[in-house]
């Protein structure tokens, strides 16, 4: 039974990474859409810096984790919360955290490579 395929089979790593990327892009798009009415004039806005981009990403991951925790607690207390919604929120938080961890690892690797370059 090593050749099991179908809906119960494990997803490939590439497929999981693609899904993670799509989720993060959609979260970023939703964040930008929610923040768009707050800006007064697009001509006056400055381009987002590297730090601002990562700060926003970290905040969205933190928010997703907090929401997943709150939904889990509400479900455990017996409130009328759909289990599918709880599981989806937990998966989104998990994928966001994993993406953040991978980005951090890549940044550290790049930093180490740059620091070990001869001058």
C-alpha positions as CSV (number, residue, x, y, z in Angstrom):
1,X,0.0,0.0,0.0
2,X,3.0,2.3,-0.5
3,X,1.5,3.7,-3.7
4,X,-1.6,5.2,-2.0
5,X,-3.0,8.2,-3.9
6,X,-6.1,10.3,-3.7
7,X,-7.6,12.7,-1.2
8,X,-6.1,10.9,1.8
9,X,-2.6,10.8,0.5
10,X,0.0,13.3,1.8
11,X,0.4,16.5,-0.2
12,X,3.8,17.2,-1.8
13,X,6.0,19.8,-0.3
14,X,5.8,22.0,-3.4
15,X,2.0,22.0,-3.2
16,X,2.1,23.0,0.4
17,X,4.5,25.8,-0.3
18,X,2.4,27.0,-3.1
19,X,-0.7,27.0,-0.9
20,X,1.2,28.8,1.8
21,X,2.3,31.4,-0.7
22,X,-1.3,31.9,-1.9
23,X,-2.6,32.3,1.6
24,X,0.1,34.9,2.5
25,X,-0.6,36.8,-0.7
26,X,-4.3,36.9,0.0
27,X,-3.7,38.0,3.6
28,X,-1.5,40.8,2.4
29,X,-4.0,41.8,-0.2
30,X,-6.8,41.9,2.4
31,X,-4.6,43.9,4.8
32,X,-3.9,46.4,2.0
33,X,-7.6,46.6,1.1
34,X,-8.6,47.3,4.7
35,X,-5.9,50.0,5.1
36,X,-6.6,51.7,1.7
37,X,-9.5,53.9,2.9
38,X,-7.3,55.3,5.7
39,X,-4.9,56.9,3.3
40,X,-5.6,60.5,2.3
41,X,-3.8,60.9,-1.0
42,X,-1.8,58.2,-2.9
43,X,0.6,60.8,-4.2
44,X,1.7,61.6,-0.6
45,X,2.3,58.1,0.5
46,X,5.8,56.8,0.7
47,X,6.9,53.4,-0.5
48,X,6.8,50.7,2.0
49,X,10.2,50.0,3.5
50,X,11.7,46.5,4.1
51,X,11.2,46.9,7.9
52,X,7.6,48.0,7.5
53,X,6.8,45.1,5.2
54,X,8.2,42.6,7.7
55,X,6.5,44.3,10.6
56,X,3.2,44.1,8.8
57,X,3.8,40.4,8.0
58,X,4.7,39.6,11.7
59,X,1.6,41.5,12.9
60,X,-0.7,39.5,10.5
61,X,0.8,36.2,11.6
62,X,0.4,37.2,15.3
63,X,-3.2,38.2,14.6
64,X,-3.9,34.9,12.9
65,X,-2.5,33.0,15.8
66,X,-4.5,35.1,18.3
67,X,-7.7,34.5,16.3
68,X,-7.0,30.8,16.1
69,X,-6.4,30.7,19.9
70,X,-9.6,32.6,20.6
71,X,-11.7,30.3,18.3
72,X,-10.1,27.2,19.9
73,X,-10.9,28.5,23.4
74,X,-14.5,29.3,22.4
75,X,-15.0,25.8,21.0
76,X,-13.5,24.2,24.1
77,X,-15.9,26.2,26.3
78,X,-18.8,24.8,24.3
79,X,-19.8,28.0,22.5
80,X,-21.5,27.6,19.1
81,X,-18.3,27.7,17.0
82,X,-18.1,25.6,13.8
83,X,-15.2,23.0,14.2
84,X,-14.3,23.6,10.5
85,X,-13.8,27.3,11.2
86,X,-11.6,26.5,14.2
87,X,-9.5,24.0,12.2
88,X,-9.2,26.4,9.3
89,X,-8.0,29.2,11.6
90,X,-5.5,27.0,13.2
91,X,-4.1,25.8,9.8
92,X,-3.9,29.4,8.6
93,X,-2.0,30.4,11.7
94,X,0.3,27.3,11.4
95,X,1.0,28.0,7.7
96,X,1.7,31.7,8.5
97,X,4.1,30.8,11.3
98,X,5.9,28.3,9.1
99,X,6.3,30.8,6.3
100,X,7.6,33.4,8.8
101,X,10.1,30.8,10.1
102,X,11.3,29.9,6.6
103,X,11.7,33.6,5.7
104,X,13.7,34.1,8.9
105,X,15.9,31.1,8.1
106,X,16.6,32.3,4.5
107,X,17.4,35.8,5.8
108,X,19.8,34.4,8.4
109,X,21.4,32.2,5.8
110,X,21.9,35.2,3.4
111,X,23.3,37.3,6.2
112,X,25.8,34.6,7.1
113,X,26.8,34.3,3.4
114,X,27.3,38.0,3.1
115,X,29.3,38.2,6.4
116,X,31.6,35.4,5.3
117,X,32.4,37.1,2.0
118,X,36.0,38.2,1.7
119,X,36.5,42.0,1.5
